[in-house]
């Protein structure tokens, strides 16, 4: 495997790991999607995500673009943050099922055979 292929595979592994974190609620949906979009952009030069349409992550991100994510939330007025939570809840209601399905598809498509989860 060339160094370029190794780097692309490293990003694929990060994407699979993040997909697992989103499904298992180890990371909140807004932050998980934010991370997923970063990883997808890192993968762009390697054309590694051509097999799976990952546009749902960008679509979600466009709908929460103005809302604080991660530790940025700590700097916001709590009352304003509570208002934002209502917007997050609505956006999550619309997108969550499709994002979870896409995360499962990413895991099924890109996880190495020795790290694939068993179907239960």
C-alpha positions in Angstrom: 0.0 0.0 0.0 1.4 3.4 -1.0 1.7 6.2 1.6 -1.2 8.0 -0.2 -3.4 4.8 0.0 -2.5 4.5 3.7 -3.6 8.1 4.3 -6.8 7.6 2.5 -7.5 4.4 4.5 -6.7 6.2 7.7 -9.5 8.7 6.9 -11.8 5.9 6.0 -11.2 4.3 9.4 -11.9 7.7 11.1 -15.2 7.9 9.1 -16.2 4.4 10.2 -15.3 5.2 13.8 -17.3 8.4 13.7 -20.3 6.6 12.2 -20.2 4.1 15.0 -20.0 6.9 17.6 -23.0 8.6 16.0 -25.1 5.4 16.1 -24.1 4.5 19.6 -24.7 8.1 20.9 -21.1 8.4 22.0 -21.2 11.7 20.3 -24.1 14.1 20.0 -25.7 14.2 16.5 -24.7 17.8 15.7 -21.1 17.3 16.7 -20.9 13.9 15.0 -22.2 15.3 11.7 -19.8 18.2 12.0 -16.9 15.7 12.4 -18.2 13.6 9.6 -18.2 16.5 7.2 -14.6 17.3 8.1 -13.6 13.7 7.4 -15.5 13.6 4.1 -13.6 16.8 3.0 -10.3 15.2 4.0 -11.3 12.1 1.9 -12.2 14.2 -1.2 -8.7 14.1 -2.8 -8.7 10.3 -2.5 -12.2 9.8 -4.0 -12.9 7.2 -1.3 -16.5 8.0 -0.7 -17.7 7.6 -4.3 -19.6 4.4 -3.4 -21.9 6.0 -0.9 -23.9 9.2 -1.2 -22.8 11.2 1.9 -24.8 14.4 1.0 -27.2 13.9 4.0 -24.4 15.1 6.3 -23.9 18.3 4.4 -27.7 18.8 4.2 -28.0 18.5 8.0 -25.1 20.8 8.5 -26.7 23.5 6.3 -29.7 23.4 8.5 -27.8 23.9 11.8 -25.0 26.1 10.4 -25.9 29.0 12.7 -26.3 26.9 15.8 -23.5 26.4 18.3 -21.9 23.0 18.5 -19.5 21.4 20.9 -17.7 23.5 23.5 -18.7 26.6 21.6 -22.0 26.2 23.4 -20.4 27.0 26.8 -19.9 30.6 25.7 -23.6 31.2 24.9 -26.2 32.7 27.1 -28.2 29.7 28.6 -31.6 31.1 27.6 -30.4 31.6 24.0 -29.0 28.1 24.1 -32.3 26.7 25.2 -33.9 28.4 22.2 -31.3 26.8 19.9 -32.1 23.4 21.4 -35.6 23.7 20.0 -34.2 24.2 16.6 -31.8 21.3 17.0 -34.6 19.1 18.1 -36.7 19.9 15.1 -33.7 19.4 12.7 -32.8 16.2 14.4 -36.4 14.9 14.1 -36.2 15.5 10.4 -32.7 14.1 9.7 -31.8 11.6 12.4 -33.3 8.4 10.9 -31.6 9.1 7.5 -28.3 9.9 9.2 -28.4 6.7 11.2 -29.1 4.7 8.1 -26.3 6.4 6.3 -23.9 5.7 9.2 -24.9 2.0 9.0 -24.2 2.0 5.3 -20.8 3.6 5.8 -19.9 0.9 8.4 -21.2 -1.9 6.1 -19.3 -0.5 3.1 -16.0 0.6 4.5 -15.3 -1.3 7.8 -12.6 -3.9 7.4 -13.8 -7.5 7.7 -12.1 -8.0 11.0 -13.8 -4.9 12.5 -17.3 -5.3 11.1 -20.0 -5.6 13.8 -22.2 -8.7 13.9 -25.8 -8.4 12.9 -28.0 -8.8 15.9 
